Amino acid sequence: MTDASIRWPDRFSPDRAPVHVVNAITVAASPEAVWKVLIRAAEWPDYYANASKVVVEGGGPDLSGGACFTWKTFGVDLQTQVTEFEPFERIAWLATAPMIEAYHAWLILPAAGGCHVVTEETQHGLAARAGRLIFPGRMERWHQRWLEGLAERAEG
């Protein structure tokens, strides 16, 4: 089930994309603490084993509005650009590689004792469809691990 708060580009809306995944977790940390961990892309591989070779253009460790970065996930080298950046609330990016385009959105929603983090991704392309067919549920499982690592880091 998609979160109505996500601002999908038309092409990537869940009803138009062949691949759509949703994951969520409640974190016992403030939105500010979660945000700080989430935007520090250079450290994703430290707590999310499915991310590697993360390089933020300009050399810093953190993402920002419009930032471009490269990284590898699910065995694919991606060119990525941050398209939405509202500190402590939301971030989204468009990632591309041959035969795949993905839009990945994150929401950080204040909750009693911390916050609720939602992440959704939609994908287009032959590689996206093949991956979904060959490895059903793989992206959901890995994204949940990403959320769990994010929560553990933010809760410190």
Secondary structure, DSSP 8 states (H G I E B T S, - for coil): ---TT----GGGSTTT-SEEEEEEEEESS-HHHHHHHHH-GGGHHHH-TTEEEEEETTS-SS--TT-EEEEEETTEEEEEEEEEEETTTEEEEEEEETTEEEEEEEEEEEETTEEEEEEEEEEESHHHHHHHHHSTTHHHHHHHHHHHHHHHHHH-
